[in-house]
Amino acid sequence: MVNQDSVAKIVDAVFQVLVDGSKQDYIGEKISQLEHSLQTAASAQEANADEETILAALLHDIGQFAASANQKQMLYNASAITDLDPTALDSDKKVQISVGVTGHERIGAEYLDKLGFSSKVSTLVESHVPVKRYLTGKYPQYYDTLSAASKLSLKYQGGPYTQEQVQSFENDPLFELKVQLRQWDDAAKVVDLKVPTLESYRSMAIRHLLKQQQYY
């Protein structure tokens, strides 16, 4: 028998992870991680995406916060915190800048999968880094649109896809949706943008998990 109270507790726990993430800046940007996640989800809603896609948009960076405390951080020497241009390193003045949790897309996907979210949600969550690799391999000019922190993290994520990898990725049944999610992700960096609150997605997440439990 499906227990709605237990499902609600799962959703509340997941959302608390996002709330805790609001205490962190979105690396290289002037908004918080929570604001970034909410803007990504709002774009999915505005596009009339299905609920699984909206939830994936909301939770795509959950692995940044769900990682264990000793999870390896991706660090890179940069000349200054306010200037992360990788082409302007100063060997006489270097500081370490965190550009995110290593493998956060996989961590997030596994975390959500274990909590009972659908494979579509976890697959889309896991896709947003591979899509960055795809787009930089397919369209070299896309690299220039990335933030300095995103350019640095790309080094740790395997770099741009080869042409063979590009062609293979384009055969993915969810290819177009994965690219769309990345586009929403890229655009979700607007300061002071008014979007629906985290609480507005609570009933959607509960409904989704209840539906998934009915399959087991």
C-alpha positions, 0 to 999 in steps of 0.5 A, a space after each residue: 500500500 502506498 504511504 502518502 505520508 512517507 512520500 511527503 517526507 521524502 519530498 520534504 527531505 529532497 527539497 531541504 537539500 535544495 534549501 540548504 543549497 540556497 546558502 551557496 552561490 551558483 558558481 561563477 554567477 550572481 545568483 544562488 544555486 536554489 535560484 538557478 534551479 527554480 529558474 530552470 524549472 520555471 523555463 520547463 513549465 513555461 514550455 509546457 514540459 511534462 512533470 518528469 521533465 519539470 522535476 528534472 529541471 528543478 533537481 538537475 543540480 541536486 548532486 552538488 548538495 547531496 554529495 557526501 561531505 568528503 566528496 572530492 571537489 573540483 578545484 582549479 588554480 585561477 588568478 582571482 576569485 572575481 576573474 576566472 578566465 583560464 587564459 589569464 592565470 598568474 603563476 605568482 598569484 594563485 588561489 583555489 576556486 571550487 567549480 563544483 562537485 566531481 560527477 555531481 550529475 551522476 551523484 544526483 541521478 543515483 540519489 533520485 533513483 534510490 528515492 524512487 524518482 522515475 528513470 526519465 527524471 534521473 536520466 535527464 538529471 544525469 544528462 546535463 553535463 554530457 550535453 555540455 560535452 556534446 554541444 562543445 564538440 558539435 558547436 565549438 562556438 558554444 564553448 565561448 558562451 560558457 561561464 569561466 567556471 563552466 569552462 574550467 569544470 569541462 576539463 574535469 568532465 572529459 572535455 568536448 565530445 569527439 565526432 564519434 561521440 557526437 554522432 552516438 549521442 544524437 541517436 539517443 531517444 531523449 536527445 532533443 529533450 536533453 539538449 532542451 534541458 541544457 538550454 534551460 540550464 544555461 539561461 537560468 542565471 538571471 538576477 532577481 527574476 521572479 519565478 514560482 517558489 520551491 513549495 509550488 513544486 511539492 505536490 507535483 513531486 509527491 504525485 510523481 513519487 506516488 505514481 512510481 510506487 504504484 509500479 512496484 
